[in-house]
């Protein structure tokens, strides 16, 4: 007979939309055809089609290996398989410059709708409808294929919550709550809309430069094939492949709070682009993440900001009307998600919008629905790592963050590994900060503050949140 899943789509969606801590769903996807998407199968489906891989070093540095510090190659999955298994034929292929024992490769952020655009039938292999999102399939999902050591730097996603299906191999997740933001030294350089990065390499933290990191509450979990991980809104995460080959599929679930987040991201983009474009451009500080197409002009950014604000109030007005004339259940009114990086589609259909608050609005659900979350064999709670225990499940040993000495923070980032147009240099400021007269500095022995230092303060998430509230109040009046 047909397998009975532990949660109905309605119950699964209630958990996804209400749970404010990471958790793992088990026994929910056993009948999904996507569970057969190992690299060998995907290679046969794609044939000779090439995709881009990000290449990084396996050696563990004290600073994150941002995308701007990586190399990039285009290769077929067949070539990736040969390289990852150490076959001699790779000596002349696209991976020939990267010894398998020293490097990892990651095909990340690959939208299934794009790489399988001529094989639309494959979209139905992914069935997010089992989690209460009817109509959501592989078309609204992203594919990740990596070798051992492939990783995503620690970051938080500005929009939505995240569902991640593990298909092949295992990945280790380091997850931190939103309340740890100030301990993770947030930065918007390298700049990428919808992602706030941490300056800390959380797998090998430099506690002399980032002493507050010892105050974080890390949740460490290894995700295995057939499991689905829920990452709630604004939880930080660092992800690393721990098996020779890994395949994951994820989908970002849009939330009502995203309408305000788009205003915050529009403000951030306007400030970052304006300030960095005014700086004397140099090859040593190309600040735009490779995922960003271009540095947009101030005029374009202001248009985007105005559209985001307009959409916010359009939805706010609709939610007020909805509360006065309710017509459908709150759970079903959460809008169908767009892609995480579909950034500038800030319009919103009124019937899909509800009350907008800075955090997720629990009032969209009936209180009586919030029974105790059914943790157990089918829904595993991801717990904080014990402060007394620092040994990880795969045998790697972490240092105790609280035992290391303190020192001031510092540091910069690497180069952008792709061709970009040079930004226009401002004619008003011709003396770089590092050439200032030492007498003008409050401490002549200190390194002069850089543009990035200024941006880390100006576009800090807490500051942007406050600016957003002030801006919305100004428009509201």
Secondary structure, 3 states (H helix, E strand, C coil): CCCCCCCCHHHHHHHHHHCCCCEEECCCCCCCHHHHCCHHHHHHHHCCCCEEEEEEECCCCCECCCHHHCEEEEECHHHHHHHHCCCHHHHHCCCCCCCCCCEEEEEEEEEHHHHCCCCHHHHHHCCHHHHCCCCCCHHHCEEEEEECCCEEEEEEECCCEEEEEEEECCEEEEEECHHHHHHHCEECCCECCCEEEECECCCCCCCCCCHHHHHCCEEEEEECCCCEEEECCCCEEEEEECCCEEEEEEEEECCCCHHHHHHHHHHHHHHHHHHHHHCCCCHHHCCECCCCCCCCCHHHHHHHHHHHHHHHHHHHHHHHHHHHCCCCCCHHHCCCCCCCCCCCCCCCCHHHCCCCCCCCCHHHCCHHHCCCCCCECCEEECCCCCCCCCECCCCCECCCHHHCCCCCCCCCCCCCCCCCCCCCCCCCCCCCHHHCCHHHCCCCCCCCCCHHHHHHHHCCHHHHHHHHHHHHHHHHC
